Amino acid sequence: MEPTTKSTSVNNGLYLGSILSLVSVLIYAINIDLFTEWWLGIILFVIVVSYGVVSSIKSRTILGGFISFKHAFTSYFITIAIGTLIATVVGIAIFTFIDPEAATYLNEQILLLTKQTMERFGMPQEAMQAALDEAAKKDNFSLAAQSQAFVFRLAFYAVIGLIVALIVKKTDDKEA
């Protein structure tokens, strides 16, 4: 039985979700402070986009070397949506249900990094204190915050998916 583009995209999404979840669990188990490192976000971004690109290219191969913009985007988006949803659910499980103290610790670390950054940029003390007081009210790892972050990430990745679909699409000019 020939694989379909949607089943391939779903499978790629499951693989992506597994990788992202494994990374989160390993970081949680080995060194939770890595969650605050900027380079980790870049690595995860590259992994996510790469999986979306690979999914679109595999779909083009399945379709005989030609793929419309819509199919290329759909392949990318299904992969990204499933993968990041799985990773978000794992993050919610860890920081909301399994170990809320880890979320509290990371929120504190994020505040410290924010303060250091503002000091480096020479922000006035009063403005910095007001910004830190406001940031302290936010729980970056609450169910609502993680769900909202998922939606924003998905929208951001969708914009990138539009660009990927433009690059990957290939139409049969003989049929036109």
Buried (B, 14 or more C-beta within 10 A) or exposed (E): EEEEBEEBBBBBBBBBBBBBBEBBBEBBEEEBEEBBEEEEEEEBBEBBBEBBBBBBBBBBEBBEEEBBBEBBBBBBBBBBBBBBBBBBBBBBBBBBEEBBEBBEBBBEBBBEEBBEEBEEEEBEEEEBEEBBEEBEEEBBBBEEBBEEBBEEBBEEBBEBBEEBBEEBBBEEEEEE
